[in-house]
Amino acid sequence: MNRVVITGIGAVTPLGLDKNTLWKNLAAGRSGISRVESIDVSAYPSQIGGEIKDFDPHV
């Protein structure tokens, strides 16, 4: 059997970009689902989704 090592925990979600913010928003009963604003979704059957705002993958 191979060993597995967990070195940390992280989250990138519509409710927060780190575990503390995510937990605070989950505990407050907030939803990360809203109308998508960052791209034109008018051609799709749904304009609602879990958009991750203020996320910079290069940080």
N, C-alpha and C positions, 0 to 999 in steps of 0.2 A: 504494500500500500504506500502511495506517495504522501509525503507530508505537505500540509497546506499552512501557510502563515498569513494571517490577516494583520496588515500593518496600519490600518486606519479605517475611518468611515467618512464618507462624503455623500453629498447629494446635489444634483442639479435638477430642480423641479420648478414648476410654475409657482409653488408656494415658498420657495427659498433656494438660495444658491449654496447654502451650508446647512449642516444638520441642526444647529440651534434655531435658525430662522424657520426651517421646515417644521420642526417640532412645535414652535410657538404658534405658527399658523394652523397646524393640524389641531392642536389643543384648543384653539379659539374657534374651531369649526369653519374656518374659511375654505373656500373652493378656489382652485387654480384654473378653473374652466371659465372662459369668457369669449367674447367675440374676437377673432383674430384680426390684428391691426397691422402687423409688420409686412404682410404681403397681400396681394390682391387674390382673394379666394372666391370672387363672384362666380367663377365657372364651376365651382364645386357644389355638391348637394348640401354641404354643411359649411357654415362660416364660423363655427364655434370649435374651440379646441383648448388644449393646455399649452399655451404659448409661454416660452421662457423669455422673460424680458430682462434687459440689462445684463445679458450674458456675453462675456468676451472669452472665447475659447483660447485666446493667446495669453491670458493672464496666468 
